[in-house]
Amino acid sequence: MPAVRLRGFGHRHAGRRRWALRGVDLDIEQGERVALLGPSGAGKSTLLAALAGLLPPESGEREGTIEVRERTGIVFQDPQSQLVMERAGDDVAFGLENIGTRPERIWPLVDDALRRVGFPYGRDRNVAALSGGEQQRLALAGALVSRPGLLLLDEPTANLDPDGARLVRGSLAGLDDTTTVIVEHRVAELVPLLDRVIVLEPGGGIRADGPPASVFARYGDELAADGVWVPGHPVPALSPRSTPGEVLLRQDGLQVRAAEALAVTGPNGAGKTTLALQLGGLRKPTDGLVVATAALAGPDATKPPHKWRARALAGRIGSVFQNPEHQFVTAKVRDELALGAGDPARVDELLVRLRLDALAEANPHTLSGGEQRRLSVATALAAAPRLLILDEPTFGQDRRTWTELVGLLAGLRDDGHGIVAVTHDPDFTAAIGARELPLAARPLEAVRYCVPPGDDSPNLRSGDPHPYPHENARPQPVPGATSRGEAQ
């Protein structure tokens, strides 16, 4: 008997007219490694939830049958939603305790799981202090530690830096007896690990199923045209039409300019999200100043952004959070966009271009992770402030919606808006022609500073744990400095 069997399986979420999945017939054998592909909204996350037994009768309407013969472990698209304990080690140990693991075996297993995913701290690390990528590593450790027979992974590397993603792939390579089903939009690096690729057809059924090389050779061009990421199909570049404009914002040696995209890159925990929140006026700097020019702030140029009135801040700087659901304030997708857009035609345009038109009346909190991300970016695009600051704007996007997002942001850049994007997506950085600002990793034992070439004084004071480098900086260690270990 296969590890997983579905016959005529379908699920429609409560309150929706459209079926998320329908007519799925599928067998997955024990030990197979399978990538589940499809355009955004094809039902990939819904299928993983069904395999994990997380779609109770009250969640919607179901048809067909589903059989799972293995104990399952799952990592959700949003790792925060499955972290339940205050300390990292306790969170990983939680599952072992629930299946009755002998106490003397728990901590060695926890330590091994944390090591396998490259978790950079000890067991006592406060979960609330972790960056998004570090939370993703912790959630994966929690799924791996109990050695499930069926491992379900929803975008397991989306928020990870390249080294973290390599560690995760290495961990998966060692799971010889574990049946693994992975939802991952960007599959090029995963292909050597996979036995099989299954492509879901939006609206019902399976479009393609087979070894990766065969599926991509036979269906690659049409899958790419329909929004599936296919290895070997490059994305278009949208280079700036003009040189960068006037300075809008400064922090120490960093300058944010109009008509320019700035990509903030670096390893998990380097401080990228903290920098984004400070530039966006949503967090007071612990040291140094964020200074807005008159070009951005007008009469408020004498005050840092975190001291502006909320209405003034929202009109000048638009922020997209790492967790998009944290910024939804209405009960309908259309209403969320209408808050920022004065023109109903602009709302309709964004709904269509970002493939949210069929979900216009849906509650934002019921959308998939990729749909929520598009909506959060669309709200910033609708308001079109002079400066946009986005945290992982392309997370969870298929090729088609990714291209639309990049095109919309490039259009704002060419119209004179400034764009700052925290990202682990090198294709996005290249496609939008962004200037890259790489943040160095923050060692636990010392802070690293960045000094402009030819300048002997650090451009950050010695107490600041967040190294925001000058655009032409080289890293310099500061002897004896200690880190406060804050997350990004």
C-alpha positions in Angstrom: 0.0 0.0 0.0 1.2 3.5 -0.8 2.0 6.0 2.0 -0.6 8.4 0.6 -3.7 7.7 -1.5 -6.3 10.2 -2.8 -9.3 9.3 -4.9 -11.5 12.0 -6.4 -10.4 14.3 -3.5 -11.7 17.8 -3.3 -12.1 20.6 -0.7 -13.9 23.8 -0.8 -13.2 26.3 2.0 -16.2 27.5 4.0 -17.6 30.7 2.5 -16.0 30.2 -0.9 -17.7 29.4 -4.2 -14.6 28.0 -5.9 -13.2 24.6 -4.9 -9.6 24.9 -3.7 -9.0 21.3 -5.0 -11.1 18.9 -6.9 -10.8 15.5 -8.7 -7.4 14.7 -7.3 -6.3 11.1 -7.8 -2.9 10.4 -6.4 -0.6 7.7 -4.9 2.7 8.5 -3.2 4.9 5.6 -2.3 6.8 5.2 1.0 10.1 7.1 0.8 9.4 9.1 -2.3 10.4 12.8 -2.4 7.8 14.7 -4.2 7.6 18.4 -5.2 4.0 19.7 -5.4 3.9 22.5 -8.0 1.2 24.8 -9.6 0.3 28.4 -10.0 -0.6 30.5 -6.9 -4.0 29.4 -5.7 -3.9 26.0 -7.3 -4.5 24.4 -3.9 -1.0 23.2 -2.9 -1.2 24.4 0.7 -4.7 23.1 1.0 -3.6 19.6 -0.1 -0.8 19.6 2.5 -3.3 20.6 5.2 -5.5 17.7 4.1 -2.6 15.2 4.2 -1.8 16.5 7.8 -5.4 16.0 8.9 -5.9 19.7 9.5 -9.1 20.2 7.5 -11.9 19.4 10.0 -15.5 19.0 8.7 -16.4 22.6 9.8 -13.6 24.0 7.6 -15.6 23.5 4.4 -17.0 20.9 2.0 -15.1 17.7 1.1 -15.5 15.1 -1.5 -13.7 11.9 -2.3 -11.3 10.0 -0.1 -7.9 10.5 1.4 -5.7 7.8 3.2 -2.4 8.5 5.0 -0.6 5.5 6.4 2.3 7.4 8.1 2.6 9.7 11.2 3.0 13.2 9.7 5.1 16.3 10.5 4.4 19.6 8.8 6.0 23.0 8.4 3.6 25.7 7.5 4.0 28.7 5.2 4.0 30.9 8.2 6.3 29.3 10.8 5.1 31.7 13.6 1.7 29.9 13.5 3.2 26.6 14.8 5.7 27.9 17.4 4.0 27.3 20.8 6.7 27.6 23.5 8.7 30.5 24.9 12.2 28.9 24.5 13.5 27.4 21.3 14.6 24.0 22.8 11.2 23.6 24.6 9.4 24.2 21.3 11.3 21.4 19.5 10.9 19.1 22.5 7.1 19.7 22.6 6.4 17.1 19.9 8.6 14.5 21.4 6.9 14.9 24.8 3.5 14.5 23.1 4.5 11.1 21.5 5.9 9.8 24.8 9.6 9.9 24.1 11.7 8.8 27.0 13.0 11.9 28.9 16.7 10.9 28.6 16.4 10.8 24.8 14.7 14.2 24.4 17.5 16.7 24.7 20.0 14.8 22.5 17.3 14.6 19.8 16.5 18.3 20.2 20.2 19.3 19.9 20.6 17.1 16.8 17.6 18.6 15.1 18.7 22.2 15.8 22.1 21.4 14.5 20.8 19.8 11.3 18.8 23.0 10.3 21.7 25.4 11.3 19.8 27.0 14.2 22.4 29.6 15.4 21.5 29.7 19.1 21.2 27.4 22.1 18.0 25.8 23.5 17.3 28.8 25.8 16.9 31.3 23.0 13.6 33.3 23.3 11.4 32.4 20.4 9.9 35.9 20.2 13.4 37.3 19.6 14.0 35.3 16.4 13.9 36.6 12.9 11.5 35.2 10.3 14.2 33.0 8.8 15.3 31.8 12.2 11.7 30.9 13.1 11.5 28.9 9.9 14.6 26.9 10.9 13.1 26.3 14.4 9.8 25.1 12.9 11.6 22.7 10.6 13.6 21.3 13.5 10.4 20.7 15.4 9.0 18.8 12.4 12.2 16.7 11.9 12.9 15.8 15.5 10.2 13.2 15.8 11.3 11.4 12.6 7.8 11.4 11.0 7.1 8.9 8.3 5.5 11.6 6.1 7.1 15.1 6.1 5.0 18.0 4.6 6.9 21.2 3.9 5.2 24.4 2.7 7.9 26.8 1.2 10.5 25.6 3.7 13.3 27.8 2.3 11.4 30.9 1.3 12.7 33.1 4.2 16.1 31.5 4.5 19.4 32.9 3.4 21.4 30.8 0.9 23.4 29.0 3.6 20.3 28.2 5.5 18.6 26.9 2.4 21.6 24.6 1.6 21.4 23.2 5.2 17.7 22.4 4.8 18.3 20.7 1.5 21.1 18.7 3.0 18.8 17.6 5.9 16.2 16.5 3.4 18.8 14.5 1.4 19.5 12.4 4.6 15.8 11.4 5.0 16.1 8.2 3.1 13.1 6.4 4.6 10.8 9.5 5.0 8.1 10.2 2.5 8.5 13.9 1.7 6.0 16.3 0.0 7.4 19.8 -0.6 5.5 22.9 -1.9 8.2 25.2 -3.3 7.8 27.7 -6.0 11.5 27.9 -6.8 12.5 24.3 -7.5 15.8 24.5 -9.4 18.0 23.8 -6.4 15.6 21.0 -5.2 15.6 19.0 -8.4 18.6 16.8 -7.6 16.7 15.6 -4.4 13.4 14.8 -6.1 12.0 11.6 -7.3 8.9 13.1 -8.8 7.1 16.4 -9.6 3.3 16.7 -9.4 1.7 19.8 -11.0 -1.8 20.7 -9.8 -4.3 22.1 -12.2 -6.2 25.2 -10.8 -9.8 24.2 -10.6 -9.3 20.5 -10.5 -7.1 17.5 -11.2 -3.5 16.9 -11.9 -1.8 18.5 -14.9 1.5 16.6 -14.9 3.1 13.9 -12.9 6.5 12.2 -13.3 10.3 12.5 -12.9 11.4 16.2 -12.9 13.4 16.0 -16.1 10.5 14.4 -18.0 7.9 16.8 -16.7 10.0 19.9 -17.4 11.1 18.7 -20.8 7.5 17.9 -22.0 5.5 20.7 -20.3 8.2 23.3 -19.3 7.2 26.1 -21.8 3.5 25.9 -21.1 3.9 25.6 -17.4 6.2 28.6 -17.3 3.6 30.6 -19.4 0.9 29.6 -16.8 2.9 30.8 -13.8 4.9 27.7 -12.7 8.6 28.3 -11.9 10.5 26.0 -14.3 14.3 25.7 -14.2 16.0 27.2 -17.2 13.3 29.8 -17.9 14.8 33.3 -16.9 12.6 36.2 -15.9 12.7 39.6 -17.7 14.9 42.4 -16.3 13.3 45.8 -15.8 16.2 48.2 -15.7 15.7 51.8 -14.4 14.9 54.3 -17.1 16.8 57.1 -15.3 19.5 57.7 -12.8 18.6 57.8 -9.0 17.0 61.1 -7.9 17.1 63.2 -4.8 17.8 61.7 -1.4 14.6 60.9 0.6 16.0 59.4 3.8 19.3 59.0 5.6 20.5 56.8 8.4 24.2 57.1 9.3 26.0 56.3 6.0 22.9 54.9 4.2 21.0 57.0 1.7 17.6 56.1 0.2 16.9 57.9 -3.1 14.0 58.6 -5.3 13.7 56.7 -8.6 15.9 53.9 -7.2 15.3 50.4 -5.7 17.5 49.4 -2.8 17.7 45.7 -1.9 18.7 44.9 1.7 20.3 41.4 1.7 22.2 39.3 4.2 21.9 36.3 6.4 19.0 35.5 8.7 19.3 37.5 12.0 21.5 40.3 10.5 19.0 43.0 11.2 17.3 43.5 7.9 13.7 43.6 9.3 14.8 45.9 12.1 16.4 48.3 9.6 13.2 48.2 7.5 11.0 49.1 10.6 13.4 51.9 11.5 13.5 53.4 8.0 9.7 53.1 7.9 9.2 55.1 11.1 7.7 52.1 12.9 10.5 51.6 15.4 12.7 54.1 17.2 16.4 53.5 16.5 18.3 52.3 19.5 21.2 54.5 18.4 21.8 57.0 15.6 19.1 58.9 13.7 16.8 58.3 10.7 16.6 61.7 8.9 14.1 62.5 6.2 14.8 65.2 3.7 12.3 68.0 2.8 11.7 66.1 -0.5 10.0 63.4 1.5 8.9 65.0 4.8 8.1 68.6 3.8 7.6 70.6 7.1 8.3 67.5 9.2 11.9 67.2 7.9 13.1 68.4 11.3 11.6 65.3 13.0 12.6 61.6 12.6 9.8 59.5 10.9 8.9 57.6 14.1 7.7 61.0 15.6 5.4 61.9 12.7 1.7 61.7 13.1 0.3 58.4 11.8 -1.6 60.0 8.9 1.5 61.8 7.7 3.7 58.7 8.0 1.2 56.6 6.1 1.0 59.2 3.3 4.8 59.4 2.9 6.1 55.9 3.6 4.3 52.7 2.9 5.4 49.6 4.7 4.8 45.9 3.9 5.5 43.7 6.9 7.2 40.3 6.9 3.9 38.8 8.1 1.3 40.3 5.9 -1.7 39.4 8.1 -0.4 41.7 10.7 -1.5 44.7 8.7 -5.0 43.8 7.4 -7.7 45.9 9.0 -10.9 45.1 7.0 -13.1 42.1 6.3 -12.8 42.1 2.5 -9.9 42.1 0.0 -11.5 45.0 -2.0 -12.0 47.1 1.1 -8.4 46.6 2.1 -7.2 48.1 -1.2 -9.8 50.8 -1.2 -8.4 52.2 2.1 -5.3 53.5 0.3 -6.6 54.0 -3.3 -8.7 57.1 -3.9 -9.6 55.8 -7.4 -11.9 52.7 -7.7 -10.4 52.0 -11.1 -7.0 51.6 -9.6 -8.4 49.1 -7.1 -9.9 47.1 -10.0 -6.6 47.2 -11.9 -4.6 45.9 -9.0 -7.1 43.1 -8.3 -6.8 41.9 -11.9 -3.1 42.3 -12.4 -2.3 40.5 -9.1 -5.0 37.8 -9.7 -7.0 38.7 -6.7 -10.2 39.7 -8.6 -11.9 36.3 -7.9 -11.2 36.9 -4.2 -12.3 40.5 -4.0 -15.1 39.7 -1.5 -13.1 37.2 0.6 -11.7 37.9 4.0 -8.0 38.7 3.8 -7.3 36.3 6.7 -8.7 33.3 4.7 -6.2 33.8 1.7 -3.2 31.6 1.1 0.2 32.9 2.1 1.1 33.9 -1.4 -2.3 35.7 -1.9 -1.9 37.5 1.4 1.6 38.7 0.3 0.2 40.0 -3.0 -2.6 41.8 -1.1 -0.2 43.4 1.3 2.0 44.7 -1.5 -1.1 45.8 -3.4 -2.2 48.0 -0.5 1.1 49.8 -0.6 0.9 50.1 -4.4 -2.6 51.5 -4.1 -1.6 54.3 -1.8 1.6 54.9 -3.8 3.5 56.9 -1.2 6.8 58.5 -2.2 8.8 55.8 -0.4 7.9 52.1 -0.2 9.6 49.7 2.3 8.8 46.0 1.7 9.9 43.0 3.7 10.2 39.9 1.4 7.8 41.2 -1.3 8.0 38.2 -3.6 7.5 35.5 -1.0 5.1 32.7 -2.1 4.6 34.0 -5.6 4.3 32.0 -8.8 6.2 33.1 -11.9 3.3 35.1 -13.3 2.3 37.0 -10.1 6.0 37.5 -9.3 6.5 39.2 -12.7 3.4 41.4 -12.2 4.7 42.5 -8.7 8.1 43.3 -10.1 6.6 45.2 -13.0 4.3 47.3 -10.7 7.2 48.1 -8.4 9.5 49.0 -11.3 6.8 51.3 -12.6 6.7 53.2 -9.3 10.5 53.4 -9.3 10.5 54.9 -12.8 7.8 57.4 -11.7 10.2 58.8 -9.1 9.3 56.7 -6.0 11.9 55.2 -3.7 11.8 51.5 -3.0 13.6 49.6 -0.2 13.1 45.8 -0.2 14.4 43.3 2.3 14.9 40.2 0.2 16.5 36.7 -0.1 15.4 36.6 -3.8 18.4 37.4 -6.1 16.2 37.2 -9.2 14.1 40.1 -7.8 17.3 42.2 -7.0 18.5 41.6 -10.5 15.2 42.1 -12.3 14.4 45.4 -10.7 18.0 46.7 -11.1 18.4 47.3 -7.4 21.4 48.7 -5.6 22.3 46.0 -3.1 23.0 46.7 0.6 24.4 43.5 2.1 24.2 43.4 5.9 26.9 41.3 7.7 26.0 38.5 10.1 26.0 39.6 13.7 28.3 37.3 15.6 27.1 36.4 19.1 30.3 37.5 20.7 31.0 40.8 18.8 29.4 43.4 16.7 30.8 44.2 13.3 30.8 47.7 11.9 31.2 49.1 8.5 33.5 52.0 7.7 33.5 53.9 4.4 36.8 53.4 2.6 39.3 56.0 3.8 37.3 56.8 6.9 38.9 55.7 10.2 35.8 56.2 12.4 32.9 53.7 12.4 29.7 55.1 10.9 27.8 53.5 13.8 28.3 54.1 17.5 29.7 51.3 19.6 26.5 50.4 21.3 24.4 49.7 18.2 23.8 46.0 17.6 22.5 46.6 14.0 25.3 47.0 11.5 23.9 49.2 8.7 26.7 49.6 6.3 27.7 52.5 4.1 26.9 51.7 0.5 30.6 51.4 -0.3 31.7 50.1 3.1 34.0 47.3 4.2 33.3 45.4 7.4 35.6 46.1 10.4 35.5 44.3 13.7 35.4 46.3 16.9 37.5 44.6 19.6 35.7 43.9 22.8 32.2 44.9 21.5 29.4 42.7 22.6 26.1 41.9 20.8 22.7 42.2 22.5 21.6 39.4 20.2 18.4 41.1 19.0 16.6 39.5 16.0 16.2 41.2 12.7 
